[in-house]
Amino acid sequence: MAKRRANGEGNIRKRADGRWEGRYTAGRNPSTGKVIYKNVLGKTQAEVKEKLKKAIEETKGLDIAKAESYTVGQWMDVWFEYYAQIKVRVSSHKTYEGYIKNHIKPNIGSIPLTKLTTLDLQMMYQKLLTGGRVNRLESQNQPKGLSAKTVRNLNQIISSAMKLAMEQKLIAHNPADGCALPRVEHREMKTLPAEQLAAFLHEAKNTGVYEMYYLDLATGMRRGELLGLKWEDIDFDHGVIHIRRQVARLNGIVQEAPLKTKNSYRNISIGADAVELLKQKKGQDNGKSVYVFPSPTGGPLAPDSVLHMLHRVLKRAGLPKIRFHDLRHTFATLALQNGVDIKTVSGMLGHFSAGFTLDTYAHVTTAAQREAADTMRDVLAI
């Protein structure tokens, strides 16, 4: 027979299977008026007593009836539509939709929101790390599992959705908080060494893309920023480029988009040689497009096509393959190695702080410090 407890404390009984069960009232269903009961299980009466006390405390103030109307998948849809689409950059919408559709819903979407546990998430992450990649033609030669970075991104958006559920009094705690996440192996930064630049730019000129890659190496602009550059953004008289937009592929369409962060909106000074190069290009283009580097139809150039161009130039020049972003790293590395201060480089790159730039290029500044130390040793030598 169940052991009756004071009102609001629930009741405890020993089940036929030998385990102890604590049962408590979690509210009423507003549609039917029926009482909503919850239970906890344990091996001993003392264990259940403690669990019951904790469960009742956590339930206070929660809208159990409303919470039980959602599965995890349904709540992720609510979170995305009314929260993520407003707060997250437009360029990230497609990525988030893909995470929810391809990974979250198939694995945990049917679990009731109130029943989702840290273990559920941990098991999903382990599964995705070993075989979670969506089968696509372009991913046939890639590993079957998701990367550690993608799994961490998944946990981040699930955590954000669960945080909103807590704020709406639907759940008592965030199951994503206790997850053990895989470590991200940072890629070794690749750059074009100074001795390879001549061969690279020579082949770029032969291929007809010299101005684009020269300007990127001279400014460190992100790929999307370079492609979003319009003639109206260039102040030829003062040698200044105004970074105001980027070009990205959103929902399969190449289009203009806001910049990555508020620090990305910036002005970059360019040298007289870059000014002259752009003047010549503008004269040759003869008003064919508002974009400095347009597509053949005059619209914005697709970011992926620029990457293919880069790899073609590198191959013809006999140089190792690098990412487009590595041209940005090349600019920063060469600037720092040649005495440009970290704050100036940070501003040109559009970083949110000089500290971030310093951390990113610590290997360059460390080498410069060693060189300075060696110089002072020679100066002070008696």
C-alpha positions as CSV (number, residue, x, y, z in Angstrom):
1,M,0.0,0.0,0.0
2,A,1.3,3.5,-0.9
3,K,2.7,5.5,2.0
4,R,0.6,8.7,2.1
5,R,2.5,11.9,2.6
6,A,1.3,15.5,3.4
7,N,-0.5,17.4,0.6
8,G,2.0,18.5,-2.0
9,E,4.6,15.9,-1.0
10,G,3.3,13.1,-3.2
11,N,3.2,9.4,-2.1
12,I,5.7,6.5,-2.2
13,R,5.1,2.8,-2.7
14,K,7.0,-0.4,-3.3
15,R,6.3,-1.9,-6.7
16,A,5.9,-5.6,-7.5
17,D,9.2,-5.6,-9.3
18,G,11.0,-4.6,-6.1
19,R,11.7,-1.0,-7.0
20,W,10.3,2.1,-5.2
21,E,8.1,4.6,-6.9
22,G,7.2,8.2,-5.9
23,R,4.1,9.7,-7.5
24,Y,3.2,13.4,-7.4
25,T,0.7,15.9,-8.9
26,A,2.2,18.1,-11.5
27,G,-0.9,20.2,-12.4
28,R,-4.1,19.9,-14.4
29,N,-4.7,19.7,-18.1
30,P,-6.5,22.9,-19.1
31,S,-8.5,21.2,-21.8
32,T,-9.8,18.2,-19.8
33,G,-9.4,19.4,-16.3
34,K,-7.7,16.0,-15.4
35,V,-4.9,15.9,-13.0
36,I,-1.4,15.3,-14.4
37,Y,0.6,12.8,-12.5
38,K,4.4,12.3,-12.6
39,N,6.6,9.6,-11.0
40,V,10.2,8.9,-10.0
41,L,11.8,5.5,-9.5
42,G,14.6,4.2,-7.3
43,K,16.1,1.2,-5.7
44,T,15.5,2.3,-2.1
45,Q,12.8,4.2,-0.3
46,A,15.3,6.9,0.8
47,E,16.5,7.4,-2.8
48,V,12.9,7.9,-4.0
49,K,12.1,10.2,-1.2
50,E,15.0,12.4,-2.2
51,K,14.1,12.3,-5.9
52,L,10.5,13.0,-5.1
53,K,11.4,16.1,-3.1
54,K,13.6,17.4,-5.9
55,A,11.1,16.7,-8.6
56,I,8.3,18.5,-6.8
57,E,10.6,21.5,-6.2
58,E,11.6,21.6,-9.9
59,T,8.0,21.4,-11.0
60,K,6.9,24.4,-9.0
61,G,6.1,27.2,-11.5
62,L,6.4,25.0,-14.6
63,D,3.6,24.9,-17.1
64,I,3.5,21.1,-17.3
65,A,0.4,20.9,-19.4
66,K,1.8,23.2,-22.0
67,A,5.2,21.5,-21.9
68,E,3.7,18.1,-22.5
69,S,2.1,19.4,-25.7
70,Y,5.6,19.6,-27.4
71,T,8.0,17.0,-28.6
72,V,11.6,18.1,-29.0
73,G,11.2,18.4,-32.8
74,Q,8.1,20.6,-32.4
75,W,9.9,22.8,-29.9
76,M,12.9,23.2,-32.2
77,D,10.6,24.4,-34.9
78,V,9.0,27.0,-32.5
79,W,12.5,28.1,-31.4
80,F,13.7,28.5,-35.0
81,E,10.7,30.4,-36.3
82,Y,10.2,32.8,-33.4
83,Y,13.7,33.1,-32.0
84,A,16.6,32.0,-34.2
85,Q,15.4,33.6,-37.4
86,I,15.3,37.0,-35.6
87,K,18.6,36.7,-33.6
88,V,20.8,34.7,-36.0
89,R,22.4,36.0,-39.1
90,V,20.4,35.4,-42.3
91,S,23.4,33.5,-43.8
92,S,23.1,31.0,-40.9
93,H,19.4,30.2,-41.3
94,K,19.9,27.5,-43.9
95,T,22.6,25.9,-41.7
96,Y,20.3,25.8,-38.7
97,E,17.4,24.4,-40.7
98,G,19.7,21.7,-42.0
99,Y,20.8,20.8,-38.4
100,I,17.2,20.5,-37.2
101,K,15.9,18.6,-40.3
102,N,18.9,16.2,-40.9
103,H,20.2,15.5,-37.4
104,I,18.0,16.7,-34.5
105,K,14.5,15.5,-35.7
106,P,15.6,12.1,-37.0
107,N,17.4,11.2,-33.7
108,I,15.5,12.9,-30.8
109,G,12.6,14.8,-32.5
110,S,9.9,12.4,-31.2
111,I,11.0,12.6,-27.6
112,P,8.6,14.6,-25.4
113,L,10.2,17.9,-24.5
114,T,10.0,17.2,-20.7
115,K,11.6,13.8,-21.2
116,L,14.8,14.9,-23.0
117,T,17.9,14.0,-21.0
118,T,21.6,14.7,-21.2
119,L,22.1,11.0,-21.9
120,D,19.8,11.3,-25.0
121,L,21.9,14.1,-26.3
122,Q,25.2,12.3,-25.5
123,M,24.0,9.2,-27.4
124,M,23.0,11.2,-30.4
125,Y,26.3,13.0,-30.5
126,Q,28.2,9.8,-30.4
127,K,26.1,8.4,-33.2
128,L,26.6,11.5,-35.3
129,L,30.4,11.4,-34.8
130,T,30.6,7.9,-36.3
131,G,28.0,8.0,-39.0
132,G,25.9,11.2,-39.1
133,R,26.9,12.7,-42.5
134,V,24.0,13.2,-44.9
135,N,24.6,11.3,-48.1
136,R,25.2,13.8,-50.9
137,L,27.2,13.5,-54.1
138,E,29.7,16.1,-53.0
139,S,30.4,14.4,-49.7
140,Q,31.0,10.9,-51.1
141,N,34.8,11.1,-50.4
142,Q,34.4,12.6,-47.0
143,P,34.3,10.8,-43.6
144,K,31.0,9.3,-42.7
145,G,30.8,11.0,-39.3
146,L,30.2,14.6,-38.5
147,S,33.1,16.8,-37.4
148,A,33.7,17.7,-33.8
149,K,33.0,21.3,-34.7
150,T,29.6,20.4,-36.2
151,V,28.6,18.4,-33.1
152,R,29.5,21.3,-30.9
153,N,27.4,23.6,-33.1
154,L,24.5,21.2,-32.7
155,N,24.8,21.3,-29.0
156,Q,25.0,25.1,-29.0
157,I,21.6,25.4,-30.9
158,I,19.9,22.7,-28.8
159,S,21.2,24.5,-25.7
160,S,19.7,27.8,-26.9
161,A,16.4,26.1,-27.6
162,M,16.3,24.5,-24.2
163,K,17.2,27.8,-22.5
164,L,14.2,29.4,-24.2
165,A,12.1,26.4,-22.9
166,M,13.3,27.1,-19.4
167,E,12.5,30.8,-19.7
168,Q,8.9,29.8,-20.8
169,K,8.6,27.6,-17.7
170,L,8.4,24.4,-19.8
171,I,11.4,22.6,-18.3
172,A,13.3,22.9,-15.1
173,H,16.9,22.5,-16.4
174,N,18.9,22.5,-19.6
175,P,19.9,18.9,-20.6
176,A,22.5,20.3,-23.0
177,D,24.5,21.8,-20.2
178,G,25.9,18.5,-18.9
179,C,27.1,17.1,-22.3
180,A,30.7,16.0,-22.8
181,L,31.6,17.5,-26.2
182,P,34.4,16.4,-28.6
183,R,37.5,18.5,-28.8
184,V,38.0,20.4,-32.0
185,E,41.3,19.8,-33.7
186,H,42.4,23.2,-35.0
187,R,43.7,23.1,-38.6
188,E,47.2,24.2,-39.1
189,M,47.2,27.7,-40.6
190,K,48.4,27.7,-44.2
191,T,49.8,30.7,-45.9
192,L,51.5,31.5,-49.2
193,P,55.2,32.2,-48.3
194,A,56.7,35.4,-49.7
195,E,58.9,33.4,-52.0
196,Q,55.8,31.8,-53.6
197,L,53.8,35.0,-54.2
198,A,55.5,36.0,-57.4
199,A,54.6,32.6,-59.0
200,F,51.1,32.8,-57.7
201,L,50.4,36.3,-59.0
202,H,52.1,35.6,-62.3
203,E,49.7,32.7,-62.9
204,A,46.8,34.7,-61.7
205,K,47.6,37.3,-64.3
206,N,47.8,34.7,-67.0
207,T,44.4,33.3,-65.9
208,G,42.7,36.8,-65.9
209,V,42.1,37.1,-62.2
210,Y,45.1,39.1,-61.1
211,E,43.2,42.1,-59.7
212,M,41.0,40.0,-57.5
213,Y,43.8,38.1,-55.8
214,Y,46.2,41.0,-55.6
215,L,43.5,43.1,-53.8
216,D,42.8,40.3,-51.4
217,L,46.4,39.8,-50.6
218,A,46.8,43.6,-50.1
219,T,43.8,44.0,-47.8
220,G,42.9,40.7,-46.1
221,M,39.3,41.0,-47.0
222,R,37.0,38.0,-46.5
223,R,35.9,36.3,-49.7
224,G,32.3,37.5,-49.4
225,E,33.4,41.0,-48.7
226,L,35.6,41.0,-51.8
227,L,32.8,39.8,-54.0
228,G,30.3,42.3,-52.5
229,L,32.6,45.2,-53.4
230,K,31.1,47.8,-55.7
231,W,32.7,50.7,-57.6
232,E,30.8,53.1,-55.4
233,D,32.7,51.7,-52.4
234,I,36.1,52.8,-53.6
235,D,37.4,56.3,-52.9
236,F,40.1,56.6,-55.5
237,D,41.1,60.1,-54.4
238,H,41.9,59.1,-50.9
239,G,42.9,55.5,-51.5
240,V,40.1,54.0,-49.3
241,I,37.8,51.0,-49.7
242,H,34.5,51.0,-47.7
243,I,33.4,47.5,-46.7
244,R,29.6,47.6,-46.6
245,R,28.2,44.2,-47.6
246,Q,29.1,40.6,-48.5
247,V,28.0,38.2,-51.2
248,A,26.8,34.7,-50.0
249,R,24.8,31.8,-51.3
250,L,21.6,31.8,-49.3
251,N,18.9,29.2,-50.0
252,G,20.8,28.3,-53.1
253,I,20.8,31.8,-54.5
254,V,23.9,34.0,-54.8
255,Q,22.9,37.4,-53.3
256,E,24.0,40.3,-51.1
257,A,23.9,39.8,-47.3
258,P,24.8,41.8,-44.2
259,L,28.4,41.5,-43.0
260,K,29.5,39.0,-40.4
261,T,29.7,41.4,-37.4
262,K,29.5,45.2,-36.7
263,N,33.3,45.3,-36.8
264,S,33.2,44.0,-40.3
265,Y,31.8,47.3,-41.5
266,R,35.1,49.2,-41.9
267,N,37.3,51.3,-44.1
268,I,40.6,50.0,-45.5
269,S,43.4,52.1,-46.8
270,I,45.1,50.8,-50.0
271,G,48.4,51.8,-51.6
272,A,48.9,53.8,-54.8
273,D,49.6,50.6,-56.8
274,A,46.3,49.0,-55.8
275,V,44.5,52.3,-56.6
276,E,46.0,52.4,-60.1
277,L,45.2,48.7,-60.7
278,L,41.6,49.3,-59.8
279,K,41.4,52.4,-62.0
280,Q,42.7,50.4,-64.9
281,K,40.1,47.6,-64.3
282,K,37.3,50.1,-64.0
283,G,38.3,51.6,-67.4
284,Q,38.4,48.2,-69.0
285,D,35.1,47.1,-67.5
286,N,33.5,50.3,-69.0
287,G,30.4,50.3,-66.7
288,K,29.4,46.7,-67.4
289,S,28.5,46.1,-63.7
290,V,28.2,47.9,-60.4
291,Y,30.4,45.1,-58.9
292,V,34.2,45.3,-59.0
293,F,34.4,41.5,-59.6
294,P,31.1,40.5,-61.3
295,S,29.9,37.3,-62.8
296,P,29.7,37.0,-66.6
297,T,26.1,38.2,-66.4
298,G,27.0,41.3,-64.4
299,G,25.6,40.1,-61.1
300,P,27.5,39.0,-58.0
301,L,30.1,36.3,-58.5
302,A,29.4,33.0,-56.7
303,P,31.8,32.4,-53.7
304,D,32.4,28.7,-54.7
305,S,33.4,29.6,-58.2
306,V,36.1,32.0,-56.8
307,L,37.5,29.0,-54.8
308,H,37.6,26.9,-57.9
309,M,39.5,29.7,-59.7
310,L,42.0,29.8,-56.8
311,H,42.7,26.1,-56.9
312,R,43.2,26.2,-60.7
313,V,45.7,29.1,-60.3
314,L,47.6,27.2,-57.6
315,K,47.7,24.0,-59.6
316,R,49.0,25.8,-62.7
317,A,51.6,27.6,-60.6
318,G,52.8,24.3,-59.0
319,L,51.8,25.4,-55.5
320,P,50.1,23.4,-52.8
321,K,46.3,23.8,-52.4
322,I,45.1,26.3,-49.8
323,R,41.7,27.7,-48.8
324,F,40.6,31.1,-50.0
325,H,40.6,32.2,-46.3
326,D,44.3,31.4,-46.2
327,L,44.9,34.4,-48.5
328,R,43.6,36.5,-45.6
329,H,46.0,34.7,-43.3
330,T,48.8,35.4,-45.8
331,F,48.0,39.1,-45.7
332,A,48.0,39.2,-41.8
333,T,51.2,37.1,-41.5
334,L,53.2,39.2,-44.0
335,A,51.9,42.5,-42.5
336,L,52.9,41.5,-39.0
337,Q,56.3,40.1,-40.2
338,N,57.0,43.4,-41.9
339,G,56.4,45.6,-38.8
340,V,52.7,46.6,-39.1
341,D,51.3,46.8,-35.5
342,I,48.7,44.4,-34.3
343,K,46.0,47.0,-33.8
344,T,46.2,48.2,-37.4
345,V,46.1,44.6,-38.7
346,S,43.2,43.8,-36.5
347,G,41.2,46.8,-37.8
348,M,41.9,46.0,-41.4
349,L,40.8,42.4,-40.9
350,G,37.6,43.5,-39.1
351,H,38.3,41.5,-36.0
352,F,36.3,42.4,-32.8
353,S,39.5,43.0,-30.8
354,A,43.2,43.2,-31.2
355,G,43.4,40.5,-28.6
356,F,41.7,38.0,-30.9
357,T,44.1,38.9,-33.7
358,L,47.0,38.5,-31.3
359,D,45.8,35.0,-30.3
360,T,45.2,34.0,-33.9
361,Y,48.6,35.1,-35.1
362,A,50.6,34.4,-31.9
363,H,53.1,32.3,-33.8
364,V,54.0,35.3,-35.9
365,T,54.3,37.7,-33.0
366,T,56.3,35.2,-31.0
367,A,58.8,34.9,-33.9
368,A,59.0,38.7,-34.1
369,Q,59.7,38.9,-30.3
370,R,62.6,36.3,-30.7
371,E,64.0,38.4,-33.6
372,A,63.8,41.5,-31.4
373,A,65.5,39.8,-28.6
374,D,68.3,38.6,-30.9
375,T,68.6,42.2,-32.2
376,M,68.9,43.6,-28.7
377,R,71.5,40.9,-27.8
378,D,73.6,42.0,-30.7
379,V,73.2,45.7,-29.9
380,L,74.1,45.1,-26.2
381,A,77.0,42.8,-26.9
382,I,80.3,44.1,-25.6
